[in-house]
Amino acid sequence: MGELIFTGNFTQQEAIPEEAINRAVSVMRSGRLHRYNTVEGEVSETALLESEFADWLGVDYCLACASGGYALQTALRAFGLRPGEPVLTNAFTLSPVPGAIWGAGGMPVLIETTPDLVIDLGSLEKSISDTGARILLMSHMRGHLADMDAVCDLLDRRGVALIEDCAHTMGASWRGRASGTFGIAACFSTQTYKHMNSGEGGLLVSQDSALFARAVLLSGSYMFYGHHLAAPGADAYAGVQFTTPNCSGRMDEVRAAILRVQLRTLNENVERWNERYKCVAETISGVQGIRLPARPNDERFVGSSIQFHCAVTSEEEATDLVKRCRKRGVVLKWFGADAPSGYTSTHLHWNYLPDRPLPQTDTILRTLFDMRLPLTFSLEDCRLIGAIIKQSINEVLAKPSSAE
Ligand SMILES: *Cc1c(COP(=O)(O)O)cnc(C)c1O
């Protein structure tokens, strides 16, 4: 086999659609970029986005925010998180998740992950008993959905509330029920690398009118909460409008305008991501030494990235694999690295948290590799990427280990 080389860019997203650009330009021409800066009879782009996103997901309420992390903080504050209160969350997640808990004044309690990259229910139940936590901020990290029936049963039985972090599951579902509809609130991100792209941005959804009214006030609605469409009526704000602080973090009209156009092709894009995922998965799944996390039939996922376990036995082998792929143009991240790099860090690097041994998660992360699948890649690109990974793994695992 000749040398395989891929020349695509793993962080290159698709361009913003022309129609979205035109809308953004007309918002800018109007000068009215603030969501509450509307003229008589005008409904803001932001209120329309909230309403359209709520319809798309099948929920009543949606609030557009400055970022996904801000939406998470706001959901926790609106829930009524008390200073220093423990908040359960996945150990395998991205740093803004424990950061949001910290920012809202809570104390993250990290829960073990399974080899299929979902929350470990045994560890979850034990941590509920150990800490008496009232809330789980569940991160569907890299789009892997846990058995949501089992999670909800356990939380119901223990009286624990659920907030979902759906940064990687916009468009995903469990047994036909959309991710983001299982808890008292859920948060999505529209940051560039997620499933819709407004540079930065977040969406908080809920079916709970009291929690949601507090979230709207917290986001900085002043006395304009009546301008929201996907929101409860004035009654819901009655007892709380003067006791809820304004923690300013609204979305602006330019971002909302470009997201409204993108929402229309989101379902189509989910299919396109999954075609790409399938191409890579099929190419690498039979390779000796590779294991892909199970994807249960009940899970409909969005394949905007792919993860696999590779039977590397040392840091040397893992970095050798990353280097060989890199040389051929394929950018893999390894979750077992000692030092954080780029966006990839693990609980071992979040040293503002108290030490908590997570031996199961550490073992799993040591053999775990991760790769983005932007829509700018063709299916042919994805097959080539798969072939490069396969070739590189064969070389690394064929080499006699230096310890022998
Ligand atoms: C990106 C991300 C967030 C935070 O979203 P931002 O919009 O970047 O603040 C939260 N959770 C996960 C898993 C993410 O990947």
The ligand as an ORCA input file, in Angstrom:
! r2SCAN-3c Opt
* xyz 0 1
  C     -18.824     23.226     24.091
  C     -19.336     22.515     25.272
  C     -19.955     23.179     26.318
  C     -19.993     24.685     26.455
  O     -20.421     25.362     25.382
  P     -19.882     26.853     25.064
  O     -20.942     27.361     24.161
  O     -18.560     26.711     24.433
  O     -19.844     27.587     26.365
  C     -20.501     22.434     27.337
  N     -20.436     21.088     27.333
  C     -19.801     20.410     26.365
  C     -19.735     18.925     26.438
  C     -19.225     21.098     25.305
  O     -18.568     20.439     24.358
*
